[in-house]
Amino acid sequence: MASIDRPGATTLEESADGDSVRGTTTIADSVVATIAGIAVRDTYGIHSVGGGASRAMGAVRDKMSRSSDPGRGVKAEVGEKQTAIDIGIVVEYGVPIMEAAKNIRSNVTDAVETMTGLEVVEININVLDVYVPGSDDDDDEANTGVKGARVR
């Protein structure tokens, strides 16, 4: 059986009853990234996925295409039977980061392994920022020249 190599994808041989191979299934890196991105966003305490530049470019891209990219901020590397995933997140203030990371790893592993059959061997999480509710209001005050109570 000939195998076609595609960059950023893996080909899995399928066997319905263990008797013979009936074809192949190719899973692209972007598919795993999308599954992982959705699982991360469903995790408690995660404000957003991706860094500032990634979120800004993604917002522009989302408006242009009128759809969102659930894989934004997630990079997946897919091998023959395994996958490794890198995720950049912004956590909400007050959420224990190590607990959030543990929950992300659990959610992503369950989702990816269930949907693809690939073994998740590594999930690297980069905490890029902490979201503080109301901090956007502070930026507006700074831009308008209104000074807070600390400075007289």
C-alpha positions in Angstrom: 0.0 0.0 0.0 1.4 3.4 -1.0 1.4 6.2 1.5 1.2 9.8 0.6 3.2 12.2 2.7 1.6 15.5 3.5 3.4 18.1 5.6 1.6 18.8 8.9 -0.5 15.7 8.8 -0.4 12.1 9.9 -1.9 9.0 8.3 -3.3 6.3 10.4 -4.1 2.9 9.2 -7.5 1.6 10.1 -8.7 -1.9 10.7 -12.3 -2.5 11.4 -12.0 -6.0 12.8 -8.3 -6.4 13.0 -8.4 -8.5 9.8 -7.2 -6.1 7.1 -6.5 -2.5 6.5 -9.4 -0.8 4.7 -7.8 2.6 4.1 -6.1 5.4 5.8 -7.1 8.5 7.7 -5.0 11.6 7.6 -5.2 14.0 10.5 -3.7 17.5 10.0 -1.9 19.5 12.7 -4.6 22.1 12.4 -7.3 19.6 13.3 -5.6 18.7 16.6 -4.9 22.4 17.3 -8.6 23.2 16.8 -9.7 20.3 19.1 -7.2 21.4 21.7 -8.2 25.1 21.4 -11.9 24.3 22.0 -11.0 22.2 25.0 -8.8 25.0 26.5 -11.5 27.6 26.0 -13.9 25.3 27.9 -11.6 25.2 30.9 -12.5 27.3 34.0 -10.3 30.3 34.7 -9.0 30.8 31.1 -9.7 34.3 29.9 -8.3 33.8 26.4 -5.9 31.7 24.3 -2.9 33.1 22.5 -0.7 36.2 23.0 -1.6 39.8 22.4 -0.3 39.8 18.8 -2.0 36.5 18.1 -5.3 37.7 19.5 -5.1 41.0 17.6 -4.3 39.3 14.3 -7.0 36.7 15.0 -9.6 39.4 15.7 -8.9 41.0 12.4 -9.0 37.7 10.6 -12.2 36.7 12.4 -13.9 40.0 11.2 -12.8 39.6 7.7 -13.8 35.9 7.4 -16.8 36.3 9.7 -15.7 33.2 11.7 -13.5 32.5 14.6 -10.4 30.3 14.7 -10.6 27.9 17.6 -7.1 26.8 17.0 -5.6 30.3 17.5 -2.9 30.3 20.2 -2.4 26.5 19.9 0.3 24.7 18.0 0.1 21.0 17.4 2.7 18.6 16.1 1.3 15.4 14.9 3.3 12.2 14.4 2.3 8.7 13.3 0.6 7.8 16.6 1.3 10.6 18.9 0.9 14.4 19.2 2.5 17.2 21.2 0.7 20.5 21.8 1.9 24.0 22.7 -0.7 26.4 24.2 -0.4 30.1 25.1 -3.1 31.3 27.6 -4.2 34.3 29.6 -5.6 33.3 33.0 -8.2 35.2 35.0 -6.9 36.9 38.1 -7.4 34.8 41.3 -7.4 31.4 39.5 -4.6 29.1 40.7 -2.4 28.8 37.6 -1.1 25.3 38.4 -4.7 24.1 38.9 -5.8 25.7 35.6 -2.8 24.1 33.8 -3.7 20.7 35.3 -7.3 21.1 34.1 -6.2 22.2 30.6 -3.9 19.1 30.3 -6.8 16.8 31.3 -9.4 18.5 29.1 -7.1 18.6 26.0 -5.9 15.1 26.5 -9.4 13.7 26.8 -10.7 15.6 23.8 -7.8 14.9 21.4 -7.4 11.2 22.3 -11.1 10.6 22.1 -11.6 12.4 18.8 -8.4 11.4 17.0 -7.1 8.2 18.6 -3.7 9.8 18.9 -1.7 9.6 22.1 -1.0 13.0 23.6 2.5 12.8 24.9 3.2 16.4 25.8 1.2 19.6 26.5 3.3 22.7 27.0 1.5 25.6 28.5 2.8 29.2 28.4 1.0 31.6 30.7 1.3 34.9 28.8 -0.7 37.2 31.0 -3.2 37.6 33.8 -6.5 39.2 33.0 -7.7 41.6 35.7 -11.4 42.6 35.3 -11.8 46.3 35.0 -8.3 46.9 33.9 -9.6 48.1 30.5 -11.3 51.0 32.4 -7.9 52.0 33.8 -6.5 52.3 30.3 -9.4 54.6 29.3 -8.6 56.9 32.2 -5.0 57.1 31.3 -5.8 58.0 27.7 -8.3 60.8 28.7 -5.8 62.5 31.0 -8.0 62.0 34.2 -5.7 61.2 37.1 -6.6 58.7 39.8 -6.7 59.4 43.5 -3.0 58.5 44.0 -1.7 61.5 42.1 -2.7 65.0 43.2 
